Amino acid sequence: MASNIRDNTALSPFEMPLGGGALAVAYYKVEDGRVVLLHTEVPQELSGL
């Protein structure tokens, strides 16, 4: 399965287009050589799935 996740290094989220203009994001920071996830967002209609 191909992934369309991209790293928006200017704003520090990983972004995944979901179709129809919807976007899921995972905000992160790099700390001690590790990626630390800070917050995730998905469209409301996909929340809790």
C-alpha positions, 0 to 999 in steps of 0.5 A: 500500500502506497503512502501519501504522507508528507512532512511539512517541515516549515510548520512541523506537521506530517500531513495526509490528504484524505480526498475531497480537500480533507487533511489529517495532520500530526504535529511533532518536534524532533528531540534527541534524535527522535520524533515526538508526536505532540497533537493529531487532527482529523476531520470531525466526521472521521474522529473516533473511527 
